[in-house]
Amino acid sequence: MNSILAEEEFASGHQKPSLEKVEHTFGRSFSFMRFNDSAPNNDPLWHYHPEVELVFVEKGNGKRHIGNHISYYTAGDLVMIGSNLPHYGFTDRLTARNRENIIQFHPDIIQQAFEKVPEMRKISDLISQSQHGLTFYGKTKEKVGELTNNMAIQSYFDQFISLLSILHLLAQSNEYHLLNASKMTVQASLQDHVRIKVVFNHVIERFHTNIPLEEAADLINMTVPSFCRYFKKQTSKTFTQFVNEYRITHACKLLSETSRTISDICFECGFNNFAHFNKQFKKVTGQNPTTYRAEFKQVIAL
């Protein structure tokens, strides 16, 4: 079974996220970085940092893991990752001509510097909302992508103006989804974070088999009823929902990367009923597996 580097490191026992120290160029309050095929971003570690991070991936594809959220994207991405929200570096790009723009800034430069400026109130709310992890789509994604591309040739001052324009645009937009129903920062509950990761690790290693609730509960020394309540409180999902979503995420990977039959993929991902697999796949992705694979091939051909 193929798996991405982030998945392998996660399963190998990295329980606590590492603190990443973000270095800014002297005289700057934020950082702007561009990665491409010749200068890739090779940092897939499970980490966090006080800085808010805005990532625009152009024509890139891969798996993203932000907080408790795991998904497989196929046509680039625009994501806002809040302060101290654990995440992996985006990895496993599948298309050529990749380009990734990353902006990192401490929330204080907005929330404190502009505390009394009423025009900045929505941006401050956006930064607070980003602790859930946000993914943007539609016209918002296109406009912000263009603005971040332009930043590569701008002066430091003009880049700062562009950053404010981007945050204003995002704060006004309704084209977004929350990646985590509840906030999941490192300071909030590191002990709970570690316990949940024990369960996550087990799912990653065993998702292709049946995982009884009793087995999952035993991992963190809980009864089944207590475990169900605890898991739902921590992740806003039932354990069954989480396992099924992870299985579908892996099915998306196999549909995108291999020519294996949908039936084979169904059983490899831990589903023992093809109709149930199709139902869960559509519930998670909004498409059936055949349509998903066909649309992915169109994206790759662009």
Secondary structure, DSSP 8 states (H G I E B T S, - for coil): ----HHHHHHHTT--S-EE------TT-SEEEEEEETTB-------EE-SSEEEEEEES--EEEEETTEEEEESS-EEEEE-TT--B---B---SSS-EEEEEEE-THHHHTTTTT-GGGHHHHHHHHHGGG-EEE-HHHHHHHHHHHHHHTTS-HHHHHHHHHHHHHHHHH---EEES-SS---TTT-HHHHHHHHHHHHHHHHHTTS---HHHHHHHTT--HHHHHHHHHHHHSS-HHHHHHHHHHHHHHHHHHH----HHHHHHHTT-S-HHHHHHHHHHHHSS-HHHHHHHHHHHHH-
